[in-house]
Amino acid sequence: MKGYLFSILIASMLTASGITSALGNSDCDEPMPELFERVSPSVVSISALTLDPFKISNRVSIAVGSGFIINQEGLVLTNCHVVFGR
């Protein structure tokens, strides 16, 4: 399941960044270093700390992961396990 979600994340990232049109076009001549430089600023690190007031022990949960910015307003797309810790 994690591999499937990762594949969706990568496909979404490529679509959001406009790379899919370049991948489908055999005339694409952008070298990998330049491609990386162009899209890497959209990758973000996510960390969250939650406190469950109804638990006596193990009240604190930490979620970490990554995502990427998909629009001008700063909306971030990430995997479900980052948000829900599963």
N, C-alpha and C positions, 0 to 999 in steps of 0.2 A: 504494500500500500504506500509506503514512504517513497519508493521509487516512482510510482505512478504520480504522486503529488509533486515530486521533484520535476518530473517530465512536464507536468502542466505548468509549473513555475517557470521553467526554462522557455517553454513555448510561448507563454504569456509575455515574458521579458523580451523575447525576440520580436514578437508582434508589436509590443508597446514601443520598442526602440526603433522599429522600422527595418530591422535586420532581415526579416523574412523575405522582403522583396529583393534584397541583395543576394540572399542565399539561393533564391529561385532563378536568379538572373546569371547566366553563364558569363556575362560581360563584366561582372563585378571584379574590380581590380584593387580594392582597398586592402592593403596589407594588414595582417592581424594586429601588429602593435598599434597602428593608427585606429583600428576598429576598437581595440581595448581602451585606448585613450578617450575615444568619443563616448562610449557607453558606460564606462566604469564610474563616473561621477553620480550616476543614478542609483548605485548600490548603497544600501544603508545597513547598519547594525542595529538590532532591536533588542532591548532588555527590559523586562518588566518584573516588578515585585508585587505580590498580592498578599493580603492578610485576611484569613478567614476567622472572623470573631466567634464563630460557633464551635470551633475545634479547641480542645484542650491542649493537644500536642500536634506537632507538624502544622502549625498555623500559617507558616510562611511558605509561599511557593515562588519559585523563580523560573521565568521563561526567557530563553535567549534564542536568537536566530538572526536571520537576515531577510532582506526584502529589497525592493527597488521602487523608486519613484516612477509613477506612471503618467502623471499629468502636471501641468503648470502650477496647480494649487498645492502640490506636495502630497497627493494621495499615494500611500505606500501599499504595494501588493506583497503579501507574504503567505507562508503556509499555515494551515490550520493549527499545527502543533505549536507554533510560536505563540499564537493568540490564546489557545486553550490549554497548552501544556500537556498534550496527549501524544 
